[in-house]
Amino acid sequence: MRKLTYYVGATVDGYIAAPDGSFDFLLSRYLTPDFLPHLIGEYPETLPTPARAAFDVADAPNTRFDTVLMGRGTYQPGLDVGLTSPYAHLRQLVFSRSLGSSPDPAVEVTAEDPVTVVRRLKQQPGLGIWLCGGADLAGQLADEVDELIIKQYPMVAGAGIPLFRTGFGTRGFSLSGSRAFDNGTLVLTYTRTTDR
């Protein structure tokens, strides 16, 4: 069975974006010489298609994921700059009740229940499913997430968009991997425990 991985960058205090949804502050300061090669080498599928071309991995095979899930808020920044198919090398699903039709034939827009969609995807053959964001979609899928990979940046935001936006409820994970980088970033991998 395929697994759902929430792979995302966050501050030490658990914010994935500023209150206005922007996340430049996470990326621009910490793409350093030891961290960037790690991202390119270990997670090439998670680079937007234009970045894959820029880093000469446009033709790199998908090894971890073949599907990406996004909420409207995560998809919108690409649309704002004319990027209608940000991950053309993956099957792209955008969950939105307001977007209506897709602006690109390579992007599936759905208002269907995310849990139903993910359960169906998990039964299909293929590589892993990447939950790209955002907080509302992650909150709806909290009980379906099998793995968390958090790029934890060494900063505190104090406010913003959290990793998950959902009601209170504990969900068990165990630390299954960690890697520290010279810039202070940690990549933490957590695996769902059986206490669902």
C-alpha positions as CSV (number, residue, x, y, z in Angstrom):
1,M,0.0,0.0,0.0
2,R,1.2,3.5,-0.8
3,K,1.9,5.9,2.0
4,L,1.1,9.5,2.5
5,T,4.1,11.7,3.4
6,Y,3.8,15.2,4.7
7,Y,7.1,16.7,3.5
8,V,7.3,20.4,4.5
9,G,9.6,23.1,5.8
10,A,8.8,24.7,9.2
11,T,10.2,27.0,11.9
12,V,11.2,25.6,15.3
13,D,7.8,26.7,16.6
14,G,5.9,24.8,13.9
15,Y,5.0,27.4,11.3
16,I,5.1,26.6,7.6
17,A,4.3,30.1,6.4
18,A,3.8,33.7,7.6
19,P,0.3,34.8,8.5
20,D,-0.2,36.1,4.9
21,G,0.8,32.7,3.5
22,S,4.2,33.7,2.2
23,F,7.1,31.4,2.9
24,D,10.1,33.1,1.3
25,F,11.6,33.7,4.7
26,L,12.0,29.9,5.1
27,L,13.7,29.3,1.8
28,S,15.9,32.2,1.0
29,R,18.1,32.2,4.1
30,Y,18.8,28.5,4.3
31,L,19.5,27.2,0.8
32,T,23.2,26.8,1.6
33,P,26.0,24.7,0.0
34,D,25.4,21.6,2.2
35,F,21.6,21.7,2.4
36,L,20.7,22.4,-1.3
37,P,22.6,19.4,-2.6
38,H,20.7,17.2,-0.1
39,L,17.4,18.5,-1.3
40,I,18.3,18.0,-4.9
41,G,19.8,14.6,-4.4
42,E,17.3,13.1,-1.9
43,Y,14.0,14.8,-2.9
44,P,14.2,15.8,-6.5
45,E,10.5,15.2,-7.0
46,T,9.7,18.0,-4.5
47,L,11.4,20.7,-6.6
48,P,9.1,22.6,-8.8
49,T,9.5,21.8,-12.5
50,P,11.4,25.1,-13.3
51,A,13.8,24.5,-10.4
52,R,14.5,20.9,-11.7
53,A,15.6,22.4,-15.0
54,A,17.7,25.0,-13.3
55,F,19.5,22.4,-11.1
56,D,19.9,20.0,-14.1
57,V,17.7,17.3,-12.6
58,A,14.8,17.8,-15.1
59,D,15.1,14.2,-16.3
60,A,15.8,12.7,-12.9
61,P,13.4,9.7,-12.3
62,N,10.9,9.9,-9.5
63,T,12.1,7.7,-6.7
64,R,10.0,8.6,-3.7
65,F,6.8,10.2,-5.0
66,D,4.7,10.2,-8.1
67,T,1.7,12.2,-6.8
68,V,1.5,15.5,-5.0
69,L,-1.5,16.9,-3.1
70,M,-2.0,20.6,-2.5
71,G,-4.5,22.9,-1.0
72,R,-5.6,26.0,-2.9
73,G,-3.4,28.3,-0.7
74,T,-0.3,26.2,-1.6
75,Y,-1.2,26.2,-5.3
76,Q,-2.0,29.9,-5.6
77,P,1.6,31.4,-5.4
78,G,2.4,29.5,-8.6
79,L,-0.7,30.7,-10.3
80,D,0.1,34.2,-9.3
81,V,3.3,34.0,-11.4
82,G,1.8,32.1,-14.3
83,L,3.0,28.6,-13.2
84,T,-0.2,26.5,-13.7
85,S,1.6,23.1,-13.5
86,P,4.2,23.5,-10.8
87,Y,5.1,19.8,-10.6
88,A,4.6,18.6,-14.1
89,H,6.7,15.5,-13.4
90,L,4.1,14.3,-10.8
91,R,0.4,13.7,-10.8
92,Q,-0.9,16.9,-9.3
93,L,-4.1,17.2,-7.3
94,V,-5.4,20.5,-5.9
95,F,-8.2,20.4,-3.3
96,S,-10.3,23.5,-3.6
97,R,-14.0,24.4,-3.3
98,S,-13.5,27.8,-4.9
99,L,-11.1,27.2,-7.8
100,G,-13.7,25.5,-10.0
101,S,-12.1,24.2,-13.2
102,S,-8.4,23.6,-13.5
103,P,-6.3,26.2,-15.3
104,D,-4.1,23.5,-16.6
105,P,-4.9,20.0,-18.1
106,A,-2.0,18.5,-16.1
107,V,-3.6,19.6,-12.8
108,E,-6.6,17.9,-11.3
109,V,-8.8,20.2,-9.2
110,T,-11.2,18.5,-6.9
111,A,-13.7,19.5,-4.2
112,E,-14.0,15.8,-3.2
113,D,-13.4,14.9,0.5
114,P,-9.5,14.6,0.8
115,V,-9.7,11.6,3.1
116,T,-11.7,9.7,0.5
117,V,-9.3,10.6,-2.2
118,V,-6.2,9.7,-0.2
119,R,-7.7,6.3,0.8
120,R,-8.4,5.6,-2.9
121,L,-4.9,6.7,-3.9
122,K,-3.3,4.5,-1.3
123,Q,-5.0,1.5,-2.9
124,Q,-3.6,2.2,-6.4
125,P,-0.2,1.1,-7.5
126,G,2.6,3.6,-7.6
127,L,5.2,5.5,-5.6
128,G,4.5,7.5,-2.5
129,I,2.0,10.4,-2.2
130,W,3.5,13.7,-1.2
131,L,1.3,16.1,0.9
132,C,2.8,19.5,-0.1
133,G,0.5,21.6,2.0
134,G,-1.1,23.6,3.5
135,A,-2.3,23.6,7.0
136,D,-6.0,23.1,6.3
137,L,-5.5,20.2,4.0
138,A,-2.9,18.7,6.4
139,G,-5.5,19.0,9.2
140,Q,-8.1,17.2,7.2
141,L,-5.6,14.4,6.4
142,A,-3.9,14.3,9.8
143,D,-5.2,10.7,10.5
144,E,-4.0,9.6,7.0
145,V,-0.4,10.8,7.3
146,D,1.9,7.8,7.5
147,E,5.2,9.8,7.5
148,L,6.3,13.3,8.4
149,I,9.5,14.7,6.9
150,I,10.0,18.2,8.5
151,K,12.8,20.5,7.3
152,Q,13.1,22.4,10.6
153,Y,14.7,25.8,10.1
154,P,16.5,27.4,13.0
155,M,14.2,30.3,13.5
156,V,11.1,31.1,15.6
157,A,8.2,32.9,13.8
158,G,5.9,33.5,16.7
159,A,2.8,33.4,14.5
160,G,1.7,32.2,11.1
161,I,0.3,29.2,9.4
162,P,0.9,26.0,11.5
163,L,1.9,22.6,10.2
164,F,-1.7,21.3,10.8
165,R,-4.9,23.3,11.3
166,T,-7.3,21.0,13.0
167,G,-9.0,20.3,16.3
168,F,-7.1,18.9,19.3
169,G,-6.3,15.2,19.1
170,T,-3.0,13.4,19.6
171,R,-1.5,11.3,16.8
172,G,1.6,9.2,17.6
173,F,4.8,9.3,15.6
174,S,8.3,8.0,16.3
175,L,11.5,9.6,15.1
176,S,12.9,7.3,12.4
177,G,15.7,9.6,11.1
178,S,17.4,12.9,11.5
179,R,20.1,14.8,9.8
180,A,21.7,18.1,10.8
181,F,23.2,20.7,8.4
182,D,25.8,23.4,8.8
183,N,23.2,26.1,8.5
184,G,21.4,24.8,11.6
185,T,18.6,23.1,9.6
186,L,17.4,19.7,10.7
187,V,15.6,17.2,8.5
188,L,13.5,15.1,10.8
189,T,11.6,12.0,9.7
190,Y,8.8,10.6,11.8
191,T,6.8,7.4,11.2
192,R,3.3,6.9,12.3
193,T,3.0,4.6,15.3
194,T,0.2,2.1,15.6
195,D,-1.8,4.2,18.2
196,R,-4.1,5.8,15.6
